[in-house]
């Protein structure tokens, strides 16, 4: 075991790494990265980044919500993250009368800060390599018995780390199970909205500019963490007080220059750097095109309805953003993988591995069967993952009333199974959430989604993945009749009746909802999804991972001594590089920065996403830039060569002194394939220049009092 761990730490790379590539584990920086970082301009120590015995940068970084990063910028709990990370909260507080999406929101006192139900931030207390503990007692067992033992060991480790509920904890595999790390968090639940610019600043350029460079988006929002009188996590209460962090980032006014060292410290979500060629092929030629096509339809329907009515625009703003973000990313990913000839590069590397294994007499008795398994497994995977993607995009994340049907079905199941107390609890919870659901629900929009997407499910999949009577029903009606005969006959379209049933209905009345046309349709589809699709996908993925574990161990042996980083898994990582532009295509060269002047050049009052607020135009006309002026304008965004992915949204970008110079929010479109294959020539992360955020807070919003909390370094 110790020998294999040593190999893991020695590492490898599928390709020659540059200083710009990699999402590195903080506790290993001193051993593997610090010297290079310091050569590039980092002036601090590894302990300044991560330390469990004294305050360090890790104590100023949080997982924001379920999948972003945020950072502390004052000793009074003030936190900055992306506008798109806080978008759902901003949207949830918005109405036609108080349209914070269009007009922005700024609390001018602590009393005006807005609480956000179910929003949390998680501070990493510590991480620990627990490989030996996880694998304890598994030396002489295999298969299900080994899996059971690993699960037992993992459960015990997590239980001990939680300390009876004081913390949350998880154990995550690295390198496909060749290594395991424990992550322990303290979770704060009272997080209040402090400020957000109008969408015409925070989401400037909308979907047109998303993933693109040059970028002019002021993608930030401000929140404040609250705690009890002992600075410990607490549910929302007016008596809570601003959280006192161990560490907050000093905010730099020094600016940036090309070649400057940059470091991104956040929680990247998921990468697949070590996939075999079959996985890349399926993603590039099947999964991405399928999902893009289905989201085309969803975005077209929702987008047209949003343009028709301000109320619908507010209702569906966050949903539209969620759908469109990956939709555009996948398009860039396909383009990038094709440009890199990714499949053939993977094949060439696998051939190199095969020759190495043959020379070491391990091909025939160890690795050949892995490659045979890959061919068989990925052939099956392509078949099942197509059905998985269609069901996810249509049934689980397409038609909104199906979500309500799922919850009601669970309530009915618990009633029928005699779990009365659990059924009542779920019933009460659904009743509480009902107002929020219908606040952001427009039935004609959902009807259109239902009518357009259900035929796609039927036409896109093999008959073995579809209930025969559902196919018959969908084929029987045109879209108008499908809505009339199925959708509108459901109780889910009658809010008052549904509320009455949940509040006053008997168990017998609820059980009768099994015959509701939408609930019945959902149940038939969900039965197939859970029984024949997701179960098979999980089984195949498990087998793929088992073979990847062997393959990765072989790669480690082949490439001893090379720097090696694990795939991202929404845990704290360090990426480092430098400020620089790039050349996306022949004859085109991009600068590393954009300015307020570019915003004015894009101004178009006829387009919601480009309608620059009058106050911002006034500041520009009057050159009223204050201390934020640089060469007659204000810096807005910049690019650097830090390796980032989803989850890094909102991450702090710091200079060599550990001072905050920006907030990461995107990647350039030409580099979105970096989750699978990194290209140092064009892969760039896009960050908000922190000076633009300060300018908006101070000069645009008139909330300069917030700057008084910050440590601003000139």
N, C-alpha and C positions, 0 to 999 in steps of 0.2 A: 504493500500500500504506500509506504513512504517513498519507495522508488518511483512509483507512478506519479505521485504528487510532485516529486522533484522534476520529472519530465514535463509536467503541466506548467510548472513555474518557469522552466527553461523556455518552453514555448516554441511556436513556429508561426509561419504565415503562408497562406496559399499563394501570395504574391509578395514581391519585395515591398516592404512597408516604407513609406516616407514618414517624416515626422508628423505629417498632417493626418495620417490615418490612425484610427483606433479609439476605442472607448474603454479607458483603463480603470482598473480597480484601485481606489484611493489608498488602501493599506499596502499596496505593492509599488507605489510610485517611487519611493526612495531607491528601491532595488533595481527597477527597470526603466524609469523614465526621468528621474530628477536631473541627472547630469545633462541630458539632452535638453530638457526644459530650460535649465539655467544657461546653457549655451545659446539658446534662442532669446533669452532676455528675462526669464523668471528670476526674481531677486529674493524669494522667500524660501522656506524649507518645506519638506513634505509634511511636517507636523503642523505647519500653518494651514495646510489644506485639510488634513484629517488627523484628529487626536481625540482620544477618549478621556484623557486625564486633565486636559485644559481646553479652553475654548478654541475653536478653529472654524474655518469656513464652513465645514459640514453643519455647524450649529446655526448657520444663517440660511440654509437651503432646505426647502420642504417639497414633499409631493403635494401638489395643489389639486384638490378634488381627486378624481380617479385616474388622471393620466397626463397632468402637466407638472411643471416645476414652478416654484416661486421663491423669492428671496427677501430677507428682512433688510430694510434700509433705514431703520431707526431703532432706538432702544425702547420705543413705546409700541412695539408690535406692528408697525407699518410694513406692509408687504407689497411688492410689485410683481406682477406677472403679465402675461399677454392679455390684450383685449379679447382675443378669441378664446382664451382659457376662461375668462370671467363672463363670456358672452351669454351663457345660459342664465346666470344670475342677473345680469343686466336686463335681459329679455323678460325674465320672470317678474321683475318689478315694473315693467313698462306696460302702459295702457295707451289708448289713443289720447287721453287727456294728459298723461304724464309719459311722454314718449322719450325715455332715456336712451333708446337706441339712436334716434335721430338727433336729439338735443344734448345728449350727454347727461352725466350726473356728477355733482360735486357736493359733498357734505361740508358745510362751513363750520361745523362744530361736531363734537363726539356724539351729541344727541341726535344728529341727523344721519348718522351712519346706519345702513340698512342690514338687518340680520338675514341670513340665508339658510333656510332649512336644508339639512343633510349635507351641507358643504363642510368639508374637513380639510385640515392640513396635517401632514405627518412628518415629524422630525426623526431622523435616524439617530438612535441612541448609540448603536454600535453594529458592526458587522464582524463575522467570525467564520473562519474556515472550520467546518464541522464534518469534513469528509470522513475522518476516522470514526467519529461517533455514529454517523449515518450508516456506514458500512460494517459496523461492529457486529460480529456473529454471522456474516454472510459469506465467509471464505469458502465454505464447502457445500453451499446450497445453490440451486439455480431455479429459474422459472418463477412460478407463482409463489413458491415458498420464500424465495429471495425477495420478491416484491413486497410480500407481507412483512418480512423482517425490516426492510428499509422503511416501510410505512410506520411500523411500530416505533422504530428508533427516531424517525422524524417527528412523530407525534409527541414523544417524550421530550425531545429537545425543545419543541415549540412551547409545550406546556410549562416547562421550567423557566423558559425565557420570559413568558408573559407575566410571571410573578403575580398570579391570582388577579389578572385583569388590569394591572397597572400599565402594561404595554401591549401592543400587538406584535406578532412575530410571524415570520415565514422562513422556510428553508427552500432555497432554489438551487436547482442543478445548473452547473456550468459545464461547458464543453460536452453536452449531451450525456451528463451523468458521470463523467470522469472526476468531477469535483463538486462539492456542495458547500454553499455558504448560508449562514444564518443572518437574518436581518431583523433588528428589533427597533420598533418605532414607538414614540409617544404621540398620540393623536389628539389634536385640539378641535373642538366641535363648534365653538362660537366664533365665526369668522364673518365680519361685516364689510359690506361694500362702502368704500370711502370715496372713490372717484373713478370716472370713466369718461374719456372724451367722446364726442359724437361719433357715430359710425363713419361719417365722412372724414374723420381723422383716424380713428382706431381701426377702421376696416376700409380705409381709402383704397380705391381701385377694385374692391370686391373680388369676385371670382375671375375677372379679367386679369388682374395683376397677381392673383394668388400663385405662389410657387415661381414667380417671375422676377427677373432683375432687368433693368433698374426698378427699384421699389421705393415707394414714398409713403409708407404706412406707419402711422403712430400707434403701433400695436401694443398698447399697455393699458392696464387697469390697476387700481389700488384697493387693497383690502387691509383690514386690521384684525389681528388675532386678539381675542379676549380670553381671560383665565379667571379662576377664582382668586380669593384673597391670598392664597398660598402659591400663586403662579402655576397652578396645576389645571389640567383640562377640566372643563365643566360644560354642561348643556347651557344653551342660551339663557341668560338672566340679565335683567337691567342692573343687577348688583355686581356683575362681573367687571373686571378692570383690565386695561390694556396689558397684554402679555409682555414680560420683560425677558428678552432673549439673552442667551449667553454671548451671542455674537451678532453683529449686523455689519453690512458692507459699507465702507466709506464710499461716497459717490464722487467720481472724478470729473472735474471740469477741464482737464488737461488736453482732452482730445486725442486723436489717433493719427498715425502716419503709416504709410505703406511699409511693411516689414516689421511692424510692432508685434511683439508677443501677445497672443490672446489665449485665454483658457475658458472653456465652457464647463461648468460644474453643475450637472443636473441628473435627471432620471430618464435616460433614453429607453424607449419602450420595447422595441423588437427589431433585431437584425438577423440576417440569414447568410452570413459571410461564407460559411463552409458547406453550403448545399452542394450535392452532386449535380451533374448536368441535367438529369431528368427533372429535378425539381424546378430548375430555372426554365426549362422548356415548357413545363405545364403552366407556370406562372405567366410567362411571356406570351404564349400562344393560345392559352385557354382561359385561365382564371381572370387575368386582367381584362381581356376583351369581353368576356361574359359580363363581368361586373360593371364595366363601363357602359355597355349597351343597356343594361337594366336601369342604371342610374341616369342615363340620358333621358329615359322615359319619365322617371320620377321628377327629375329636375325641371323638365319641360312643363309638366302639369303644375307642380308647386310654384315654379317661377312665374308662370302666366297668371295664376290666381293672386300671387303676392303683388303683382303690378296692378291688378284691378281694384285693390281695396287696401287702405292703410291698416285696417284692423287685421286682415289676413297677413300682411307683410310682417306685422309684429308677431302674430301667432306662430308663423312658420320660419322666422328669421334664423333661429338657432338650429332648427331641423334642416333647413336648406344648407346652411353652412356645414353641418355635420356630413351630409350626403355629398356635397360638392368637393370637399377637401380631398378625400381619398380618390374620388373620381378623376380629378385633374392630376393628382400625383401618379396614379397608375398609367395615365397616358404618357407622362414624361418617363416613367420607369421603362415602359416598352421601348420607347425611342432610344433611351440610353443603353439598354441591354443590347439592342440591335447594333448600335454604333460601336460598342465594345466587342461585338462578336462573342458575347458572353458564353454561349453554349459551347462553341468550339474551344474557347479558352479553358473551360472546365474540362472538356474531353481531353485536351492536351495535358492538363495537370494530372488527371486520373491515369493517363498513359504513363506519365513520369512515375507516378506512385507504383503502378503495376511493375515497371521495370526495376524499380528499387526493391520491391517485395520479392521479385524473382531472383535478384542478385543475393538477397538475404535468405533465400530458401523458405520464405513464409507465404508465398502467393498461393500455392496449391493447397496447403494445409490450414490456412487461416483467412486470407483476404479474398480469395476467389469466390467463396460462397457469399461473401458480403456483396460483391458486385452483381452476382447472379440474383441475389435477393432484391437489390435495388431495382433491377429490370422488372421483376415480377411485381414487387410492391407498388412501384410508381405506375405501372399499367393499371392495377386495381384502383390506386389512389385517384388517378385522372377520372375514372368512371364515377366514383362516389363523391369526389370533391365538386364535380359539376353540379350534382343534385344538391349538395350542401350549400353551394353559393346561391343557387336559384331559390332555395327555401329561405335562406337567411335574408336575401335581398327583397323577397316578396312577402313571405308569410310572417317572418319575425321582425323585419325592419322596413316593411313597405306599407301594408294596410294597417292603419292605426287601431281600428277597432279589434283587430286580432289580438292586440296586447290586452285589451279588456277581457276578451274571450278567454285568454290564457288564465288570467287571474280568477275569473268566475269558475272555470273548469277545476282549478285547484281547490277552491272553496267546496264545490260539489263533491270532489273526490274525498276530501276530509270528512264531509258529512256522511257519505256512504261507508267510509271506513271506521265510523264511530269516533273520529277525532273531533268531537264537538267543540272543545275548548279552542283548539287550533283553528277550526273553521270560523268560530266567532271572532277570533283575533284578526284573521285575514279579512273577514267581512268588515270589521271596524276600520281596518287600515285602508281598504279599498274605498270605503265611504269618505274617509278623510281626504284621500287623494283625488276624488272625483271632480271637485271644483277646479283643481289645477289642470286636470286632463281636459275638461271641456273649455276652460279658459283659452287654451292653445289648440283648440280643435275646430276645424271648419268642415262640416259634413260634406258639402259638395266637392271639396278637394279630395277628401278620403274616398268618396264614391268614384271619382274619376280615376284615382289610383287603383281601386279595386277592379274596376271594369277594364282598365288597360293592362294590369299586371297579371291577373288570373289566366288569361289566354296565353301569356308568355310562359307561365309555369307549365301549362299543358303542352304547348308546342315545343318547348325547349328541352324537355326531359324524356328519357326512355320511359315507356309505359310501366315498367317494373317499379318506378319510384312514385307512382300516382294511384290513388284510389279510383277504381273503375267508375263508381257512381259519381265521383266529383268530375271526372273527365266528361262523363255524359251530360252532367248539368251545365258545365262551362260551354261545351260544344252546342248545347241545345238553344242557347239564347245569344242574341246580339248584345252589345254593351248596355244599351238602354234597358232592355228587358232583364239583364243580369242584375242591374241595380234595383230595378223595381221588384223582381220576383224573389231575390235573395237578400240583398243588403238592407233595403228599407223595411223589410218585415221583421228585422231584429229589434229586440228590446234595447240594444246598445245604441240605437239612434234616438231613443226617447229618454233624455236625462232624468226627467221627473219620475217616470215609471221605474227606472233603474234604481234611483235613490230610494224610492219607497220600498222596493223589493229588498234592498240591502238593509234598510233600517227596520222595516216592519214585516217583511215576508217570512213565512214559515219555512222550515227545512224542506217540506214537500214542494212548496212553490219554487224554491231555488233548484231543486232536483229536476223539476219540469223544464228548466232552462236548457237541459241537454238537447231538447228538440228545437231550440231557437236556431233558425237557419244559419246564422253566421257562426254561432258557437259550435253547432254540429259540423259545419264545414271545416272550421279550424281544427276541431278534435280529430277529424279523419286525416287531415293533412299532418297534424302534429304527431299522430300515431306512427305514420310512415317515417317522418323525420327522425323521431327518437328510436324507433325499432330497427329501421332498415338503413338509415343514413348516418346519423351522428355516431351510433354505436360502431359502425364499420369504419368510419373515418378515425375514430379514437383507436380502434384496434390496429388499423394500418399504421397510424402515426406512431404507436407504441413500438411496433416492429421496426419501422424506419429508424426510430431513435436508438433502439438496441443495436442495429447495424451501424448507425452513425457513431455510436460510442466506440465500437471496435475500429472503425475507419479512422476516427479522430486519434485514437491511441497510436495507430500506425503512422499517421501524419506527424504526430509529436516525435516519434522515434526517427522518422525520416529527416525532420527539420530541427534537430536539436540545436539549441543556442539562439534561435531567432526569437525576437520579441513577439509575444502572442497574447491577444486579448480575447476574452469570451464574448459571444453574442450578447447584445443588450437584452435586459429582462425587467425593465422598470425599476432598477436599483441605481444607487448613486455611482456615477462614473465621471471620469475626467477626460475631456478631449482638449487637445492643444494644437496650435498652429500659429498663423500670423495673418495680419491684415493684408489682403491682396485682392485685386480684381481677377479677371480671367478672360479668355478668348473662347466664346461659345461656338463660333463657326469661322470658317475661312474669311479673313478680311474684316472681322468684327472684334473690337477690343472694348471691354467694359471697365470703367473706373471702379474704384473700391468704395465710393461714397455717392450719396445723393443729398439734395438740399431742398429747402423750402421753395426755391425758385422753380424746381421741377414740379412741385405740387401746383403752383400757379399756372404752369404751362399745360397741365392736364385738366385744369378746371373746366367743368361742363355742367351747368345748372340743369340741363335736360336729363342728365343721368344721375340717379340717386347716389351711386358709389363714387361719383366724381364731382359732386356738388359741394365745393369748398365753402365752409361756413363763412358768413360775412365778417365775423370778428377776426378770423384768421387773415382774410384778404385785407382788412383794415390795418392790421399789424404789419403786413407786408408792404402795403402802399406807403405807410408812414415810416418804414424802416425801424419800427419800434421793437427791436430785438433784444434790448437790454444787454446783459452780460453774456448772452448766448450767441451773439453775432460772431460769425467767422467769414471774412472776405465778403461782407455786404449781404449775407444771407444767414440761414440757420442750418446746421447739419441735421439730417434726418435719419438715414440708415447707412449701414456699411456691410461689406462682405469680408469674410475671413475663411481660412482653410481648416476650420475645426470640423471633425467628423461628428455629425449629429443625426438624429432621427426623431420620429414622433415621441413625445414624452419630454424632449428637450425644449419644447415650447415653454417660454417663460424663464428659461435658465439664465443665471447670471453670466455675463461675459466680463472677465476681469483682465486687467493689464498685469505687467510684471510685478507690480507692487501689491497685487491683490485688491485693487480698487475697481469699483464697478464702472465700466465704460459703456456697457450696453445690455440689452435684454434680447436674447436669442428668440426668433419667432418663425423662421422658415429656412428652406433650402432653395437653391436655384433649380429651375425646372430641368436643366440639362444634367443635373447631378442627382435626381431623385432615385436612380438605380443604386445609390450608395448603400442601401440596406442589404443589397445582394452582392454588389461589386463596386469597389471604390476606385474612382479615377482622380488622382491628385491634380490633374490639369484643369478640370472643370467643377469638381465637387466643392461647393462653397456654402457655408451657412450664412444666413441673412439676419442681421441684428438691428434693433432700434438703437440709435445713438442716444445715450442717456441724457445728453444735453437737450435733445428735442423733447423728451418727456418732461424735463424740468421747465423748459420754455412753455409748453402747453399748460402745465400745472400753474405756473406763476403768471405769465403774461396773458394767456388765452382765458384760463378759467378764473383767475383772480384768487386762487387758493394757495398763495405763496406761504401761508402760515404752515403748510405741510413741510416746506423746505427747512423751517426752523428746527424740525425734529432730526434732520439728517446731518451727518458729518460730511460736509462738502469740501473736497480737496481741490484747491486751485493749482 
